[in-house]
C-alpha cells in the first residue's frame, strides 16, 4: 500500500499485484496451519473463507481488467485497504475472543469420549414455541472410551445442568475428569434457557430474549416487596421448567439402561451404537446431580428424589426450595434434606449469606444447609460467578464481562474439579472420607 500510494499504476497492474498478494496470503495461512493453535475450527475458518474469496475475486478482477489502461485512483487504493482491514478483523474476531482451549490435565486412567442425542418429552408442549411441538431435551454423554474393559452397569451416572444462557460445555473439564476416572456424565441442555442448541430437525435454537433480559436484571437485593414477589413468580417458572427437564432426562436414561428403550431419542448419524454402549456401563443405583448457578438450584431440588445419592450445587441460589412468598418474605421448604450435599460458593455470595443470617433475611441456601442431614459448604476466595465454569479458560474476555474475580482460572478450575471428583468418589463409589476446607 505504501509503495503503491505514491504512484498511479494502471488498473490491470494493480489487480495483478492484488492477485499475487492474495495468493501469498493464502499460502502463508496454509503454512501457519502446520503450527500449533491455528487450525480450521471455528476460530479460523472465517479467515480461511475470507482469504479464499479474496483470491477468487482478485482473479476475476484481474481477468476482467487485463486491457484496462486507466489509472487506479489513490482513493480507490485507500478504500481497498480499509475494507480489507475491516474484513480481516471481522474474520479473526473468534480467534481474538476464544482461546484454543483443550481442557485441563486429567487424573484418571480412561480416555473421555462423547456422544449426543435429543430426548423428546411427549407429555409436555414446548412453551416457547408456537407450533404445539413437544419439549425436547438435548443430552451429551461423556464416558470412558475403554468401555470393553469395564463391567456392565458398574459406572456411576452424574447429570449436569448449565446456568442461565449457558451451554452444555460450560464445565467440560469436570465432565472429562469424571469420565477419565470411571463415570458417565450426562450434560443436559435446556432449550431457550441455553445460549444456543439444536432441535430434532437441526434448527438452531437461540436463548429466549425475554428470559435473558430477565435473568440479567431480576433479583435486586433492594427491590420493593411487590417487585420481589414478581421475581419469585418468574423464578418459579424458570425452575419448574428445568426441574421437569432434569427429571425427564433422568427417567429416560434410567429407562434406557433397564429396558434398552430409546423410543424417545433422536440420534445424530452414528451415535445410536455409542449410546447403547454407554447405557450398558451405567449403574442407576449410583446417581449424582450437579449444576452451575440456576442449574445448581435445579440439581438441589431434583436431588430430593430417593434414587439420588449425591448433589453438588456450584454457586447457585436454591430457588427451587422457595415454595411461596408471603408477608414480604420467602417461604422455604423446611423438610430435611437427606441427600449428601456439597455447596460451593463465590466469596461475595458466601459473606452475603452470612450477613443474611445475621439480619434475619430468609435465604434458601441457609435454610437447606440448616435442615440438611449431611451437607458441606465452602467458598473460593477471589472467585466470581463465572470462575466456576470453564469460560475464563475458553474466553477470558466474555467471562470478565459476565463476572469473574481475581482468582487464577487454571487453579480455580483444577481445585473445583478435584472437589467434585473427591465428593462423588466418596458418595457414589464409597472411596474414602470426604472433607472440605472452609475456603480455597
C-alpha positions in Angstrom: 0.0 0.0 0.0 2.8 2.4 0.9 4.6 1.7 -2.3 1.5 2.0 -4.5 0.1 5.1 -2.9 3.0 7.2 -4.3 2.4 6.2 -7.9 -0.5 5.9 -10.3 -0.4 2.4 -11.5 -2.8 1.1 -14.2 -5.8 -0.9 -13.0 -4.5 -4.1 -14.7 -1.2 -3.7 -12.9 -2.9 -3.0 -9.6 -5.2 -6.1 -10.0 -2.3 -8.3 -11.0 -0.4 -7.3 -7.8 -3.6 -7.7 -5.8 -4.0 -11.2 -7.1 -0.4 -12.0 -6.2 -0.7 -10.6 -2.7 -3.9 -12.6 -2.1 -2.3 -15.7 -3.3 0.7 -15.1 -0.9 -1.7 -14.5 2.0 -3.5 -17.8 1.4 -0.2 -19.7 1.1 1.0 -18.0 4.3 -2.1 -19.2 6.1 -1.6 -22.7 4.8 1.9 -22.7 6.2 0.6 -21.4 9.6 -1.8 -24.4 9.8 1.3 -26.5 10.4 2.0 -24.7 13.7 0.1 -25.2 17.0 -3.0 -23.3 17.9 -4.0 -22.5 14.3 -6.5 -24.8 12.6 -9.7 -24.8 10.6 -12.0 -24.9 13.5 -14.5 -22.0 14.1 -11.7 -19.7 15.4 -10.0 -19.5 12.0 -12.5 -21.0 9.5 -13.8 -17.5 8.8 -10.4 -16.2 7.9 -9.8 -19.2 5.6 -13.0 -18.4 3.6 -12.2 -14.7 3.5 -8.7 -15.5 2.0 -10.3 -17.9 -0.4 -13.0 -15.4 -1.6 -10.5 -12.6 -1.8 -8.3 -14.7 -4.1 -11.2 -15.7 -6.3 -12.5 -12.2 -6.7 -8.9 -10.9 -7.3 -8.6 -13.5 -10.1 -11.9 -12.4 -11.7 -11.0 -8.7 -11.5 -7.6 -9.4 -13.0 -9.1 -11.3 -15.9 -11.6 -8.6 -16.4 -9.0 -5.7 -16.4 -6.2 -7.2 -18.5 -6.7 -4.5 -21.1 -7.7 -1.7 -18.8 -5.2 1.1 -19.2 -7.0 3.5 -16.8 -5.1 4.6 -13.7 -6.1 3.2 -10.2 -7.0 6.2 -8.1 -5.5 6.8 -4.7 -8.9 7.0 -3.2 -9.7 3.5 -4.5 -6.5 2.2 -3.1 -7.3 3.6 0.4 -10.8 2.3 0.3 -9.5 -1.1 -0.7 -7.1 -1.0 2.3 -9.8 0.0 4.8 -12.3 -2.6 3.6 -9.6 -5.3 3.7 -8.6 -4.4 7.2 -12.2 -4.4 8.4 -12.8 -7.8 6.7 -9.7 -9.4 8.4 -10.7 -8.0 11.8 -14.2 -9.4 11.5 -12.9 -12.8 10.3 -10.4 -13.0 13.1 -12.9 -11.9 15.8 -13.5 -15.5 17.1 -9.7 -16.0 17.4 -9.4 -12.8 19.4 -12.3 -13.7 21.7 -11.9 -17.5 22.1 -8.8 -19.2 23.2 -7.5 -22.5 21.8 -8.8 -24.4 24.9 -8.2 -28.1 25.0 -9.3 -28.9 28.6 -7.3 -29.5 31.7 -4.9 -32.3 32.6 -6.8 -35.5 33.5 -6.0 -37.7 36.5 -7.9 -40.9 35.5 -6.9 -43.9 33.6 -9.5 -43.7 30.9 -9.8 -41.6 27.8 -13.0 -39.5 27.7 -15.3 -39.8 24.7 -18.6 -38.1 23.9 -21.9 -38.7 22.0 -25.1 -36.7 21.7 -28.8 -37.2 21.2 -32.1 -35.4 21.8 -34.9 -36.7 24.1 -38.5 -35.8 23.2 -40.9 -35.4 26.1 -44.3 -36.1 24.5 -46.0 -35.3 27.8 -45.1 -31.6 27.6 -45.7 -28.9 25.0 -42.8 -26.5 24.2 -43.9 -23.3 26.0 -41.5 -21.1 24.0 -42.8 -22.4 20.6 -45.8 -21.6 18.6 -46.4 -24.8 16.7 -47.5 -27.1 19.6 -44.5 -29.3 19.4 -43.3 -31.4 22.3 -40.5 -30.3 24.6 -37.1 -31.5 23.6 -34.1 -32.0 25.9 -30.6 -32.5 24.2 -28.2 -34.6 26.2 -24.5 -35.0 25.8 -22.8 -38.1 27.3 -19.1 -38.2 28.4 -17.8 -41.7 29.1 -14.6 -43.8 29.1 -13.5 -44.8 25.7 -12.2 -48.2 27.0 -15.8 -49.5 27.5 -14.9 -53.0 26.5 -12.7 -53.3 29.6 -15.4 -52.1 32.0 -18.0 -54.4 33.6 -21.6 -53.7 32.6 -23.7 -51.4 34.9 -20.7 -50.6 37.0 -20.2 -46.8 36.4 -22.0 -44.1 38.4 -24.0 -41.6 36.5 -23.7 -37.8 37.0 -26.2 -35.4 35.4 -25.2 -31.8 34.9 -27.4 -28.7 34.3 -25.9 -25.5 33.0 -26.7 -22.0 34.2 -28.9 -19.3 32.7 -28.0 -18.8 29.0 -25.2 -21.2 29.5 -24.4 -24.2 27.3 -23.7 -27.9 27.8 -19.9 -27.5 27.7 -19.8 -24.9 30.4 -17.9 -27.3 32.8 -16.5 -29.6 30.2 -13.2 -30.1 32.0 -15.2 -31.5 35.0 -17.1 -34.0 32.8 -13.8 -35.1 31.2 -12.1 -35.5 34.6 -15.0 -37.6 35.9 -15.2 -39.7 32.7 -11.4 -40.4 32.9 -12.0 -41.7 36.4 -14.8 -44.1 35.5 -18.0 -42.1 35.5 -20.7 -41.5 32.9 -21.7 -37.8 32.7 -24.8 -36.5 31.1 -24.7 -32.8 30.4 -28.3 -31.7 29.5 -29.4 -28.6 27.7 -32.5 -26.5 28.5 -33.7 -25.1 25.1 -34.4 -21.4 25.2 -32.5 -21.2 28.5 -29.2 -22.3 26.9 -27.2 -19.8 24.8 -27.9 -22.0 21.7 -28.8 -25.6 20.9 -30.5 -27.5 18.1 -33.8 -29.3 17.8 -34.5 -32.7 16.2 -34.9 -31.0 12.8 -31.5 -29.4 13.1 -32.9 -25.9 13.6 -30.7 -23.6 15.6 -32.5 -22.6 18.9 -31.1 -19.4 20.4 -31.7 -18.3 24.0 -35.1 -16.6 24.5 -34.5 -12.8 24.6 -37.0 -12.1 27.3 -35.6 -14.9 29.5 -32.1 -13.5 29.0 -33.1 -10.0 29.8 -35.0 -11.0 33.0 -32.1 -13.2 34.1 -29.7 -10.2 33.8 -32.0 -7.8 35.7 -34.0 -9.7 38.3 -33.0 -10.4 41.8 -32.1 -6.9 43.0 -31.5 -7.0 46.8 -33.1 -3.6 47.3 -36.3 -4.4 45.3 -39.6 -3.4 46.7 -41.9 -6.1 48.2 -44.2 -6.1 45.1 -41.1 -6.5 42.8 -39.7 -9.3 44.9 -43.0 -11.2 44.6 -42.8 -10.8 40.8 -39.2 -12.1 41.0 -40.4 -15.1 42.9 -43.1 -15.9 40.3 -40.6 -15.5 37.5 -38.0 -17.7 39.1 -40.7 -20.4 39.8 -41.4 -20.6 36.1 -37.7 -21.0 35.3 -37.0 -23.6 37.9 -40.2 -25.6 37.2 -39.2 -25.9 33.5 -35.7 -27.0 34.4 -36.8 -29.5 37.1 -39.1 -31.1 34.6 -36.2 -31.3 32.1 -33.9 -32.9 34.6 -36.5 -35.4 35.9 -37.4 -36.3 32.3 -33.7 -36.8 31.4 -33.1 -38.9 34.5 -36.1 -41.1 34.0 -35.4 -41.5 30.3 -31.8 -42.5 30.9 -32.9 -45.0 33.6 -35.4 -46.5 31.2 -32.7 -46.8 28.5 -30.5 -48.6 31.0 -33.1 -51.0 32.4 -35.1 -51.8 29.2 -32.8 -50.6 26.4 -35.6 -48.2 25.5 -34.7 -45.5 23.1 -38.2 -44.7 21.8 -38.0 -41.0 22.8 -34.5 -40.4 21.4 -33.3 -38.8 18.2 -29.7 -39.6 17.3 -27.2 -37.9 15.1 -25.7 -40.2 12.5 -23.5 -42.9 14.1 -24.4 -42.1 17.7 -27.0 -44.8 18.2 -24.5 -47.6 18.7 -22.4 -45.3 21.0 -25.4 -44.6 23.3 -26.2 -48.3 23.5 -22.6 -48.9 24.5 -22.7 -46.2 27.2 -26.0 -47.2 28.8 -24.7 -50.7 29.4 -22.0 -49.1 31.6 -24.4 -47.1 33.9 -25.2 -48.1 37.4 -28.5 -46.5 38.1 -28.2 -47.3 41.8 -25.4 -44.6 42.0 -26.6 -41.3 40.6 -25.2 -37.9 41.3 -26.6 -34.5 40.2 -24.8 -31.2 39.8 -25.2 -27.8 38.1 -23.9 -24.3 37.9 -26.0 -21.3 39.0 -29.6 -22.0 38.1 -28.5 -25.5 37.1 -27.2 -25.9 40.7 -30.6 -24.9 42.0 -32.2 -27.4 39.7 -29.9 -30.2 40.9 -30.7 -29.4 44.6 -34.4 -29.7 44.3 -34.3 -32.8 42.0 -31.8 -34.2 44.5 -34.6 -34.8 46.9 -35.6 -37.9 44.9 -34.9 -41.2 46.6 -32.8 -42.5 43.7 -30.2 -39.7 44.0 -27.0 -40.5 46.0 -25.2 -37.1 46.0 -25.7 -33.5 44.9 -23.4 -30.6 44.1 -24.6 -27.0 43.9 -22.0 -24.9 42.1 -22.7 -21.2 43.1 -26.4 -21.5 42.7 -29.2 -19.8 44.8 -31.5 -22.7 45.6 -34.7 -21.1 44.2 -36.3 -24.5 43.8 -36.6 -24.6 47.6 -38.6 -21.3 47.7 -42.1 -22.7 47.9 -44.0 -19.4 48.5 -43.8 -15.7 49.0 -46.0 -14.3 51.8 -45.9 -11.3 54.1 -43.0 -9.9 52.2 -40.8 -13.0 52.8 -39.8 -16.1 51.1 -41.2 -19.3 52.4 -38.6 -22.0 52.2 -39.0 -25.8 52.2 -38.3 -26.9 55.8 -38.3 -30.6 55.0 -35.0 -32.3 56.0 -32.5 -32.6 53.1 -31.3 -36.2 53.3 -29.1 -36.5 50.2 -25.4 -35.7 50.7 -24.9 -32.1 49.5 -21.9 -30.1 48.6 -22.4 -26.3 48.2 -19.7 -24.3 46.5 -19.9 -20.5 46.5 -18.0 -17.5 45.3 -16.6 -15.2 48.0 -19.2 -12.5 47.9 -22.1 -14.9 47.9 -20.7 -16.6 50.9 -20.4 -13.5 53.0 -23.8 -12.2 51.7 -25.3 -15.5 53.1 -23.7 -14.9 56.5 -25.0 -11.3 56.5 -28.5 -12.5 55.6 -28.4 -14.9 58.6 -27.4 -12.0 60.9 -30.2 -9.7 59.8 -32.9 -12.4 59.7 -33.3 -12.4 55.9 -34.7 -15.7 54.8 -32.2 -17.2 52.3 -32.9 -20.6 50.8 -29.4 -21.9 50.9 -29.1 -21.1 54.6 -32.4 -23.0 55.3 -31.4 -26.0 53.3 -28.0 -26.2 55.0 -29.6 -25.9 58.4 -32.0 -28.8 57.6 -29.5 -31.0 55.8 -28.6 -34.3 57.3 -25.2 -34.5 55.6 -24.1 -31.2 53.9 -20.8 -29.5 53.2 -20.1 -25.9 52.3 -17.1 -24.0 51.0 -16.2 -20.9 49.1 -13.4 -19.8 46.8 -11.6 -16.6 47.8 -11.3 -14.2 45.0 -13.7 -16.1 42.7 -16.6 -14.6 40.7 -19.6 -16.4 39.5 -18.2 -17.4 36.1 -14.9 -18.7 37.7 -16.9 -21.9 38.4 -17.2 -22.6 34.7 -14.5 -23.2 32.0 -15.4 -19.9 30.4 -12.4 -18.0 31.8 -10.2 -20.6 30.1 -12.2 -20.6 26.9 -12.8 -16.8 26.6 -11.3 -14.5 29.3 -12.9 -11.5 27.6 -16.5 -12.9 27.8 -16.0 -14.3 31.2 -14.9 -11.0 32.6 -18.0 -9.3 31.1 -20.2 -11.8 32.8 -18.4 -11.8 36.2 -15.1 -13.2 37.3 -12.8 -12.5 40.3 -9.1 -12.2 40.8 -8.5 -16.0 41.3 -6.2 -17.7 38.8 -8.5 -19.5 36.4 -6.5 -22.7 36.0 -6.1 -23.1 39.7 -9.8 -22.4 40.3 -10.9 -25.0 37.7 -8.5 -27.7 38.9 -9.4 -27.2 42.5 -13.1 -27.3 41.7 -12.8 -30.4 39.6 -10.8 -32.2 42.4 -13.6 -31.4 44.9 -16.2 -32.7 42.5 -14.3 -35.9 41.9 -13.5 -36.5 45.6 -17.1 -35.9 46.6 -18.5 -38.3 44.1 -15.8 -40.9 44.8 -16.9 -40.9 48.4 -20.7 -40.9 47.9 -21.0 -42.7 44.6 -18.1 -45.1 44.8 -17.6 -45.5 48.5 -14.0 -44.4 48.3 -12.5 -42.7 51.3 -13.9 -40.0 53.6 -14.8 -36.6 52.1 -13.7 -33.4 53.8 -13.7 -29.8 52.7 -11.8 -26.7 53.7 -13.7 -23.6 54.9 -12.4 -21.9 51.7 -9.9 -22.3 48.9 
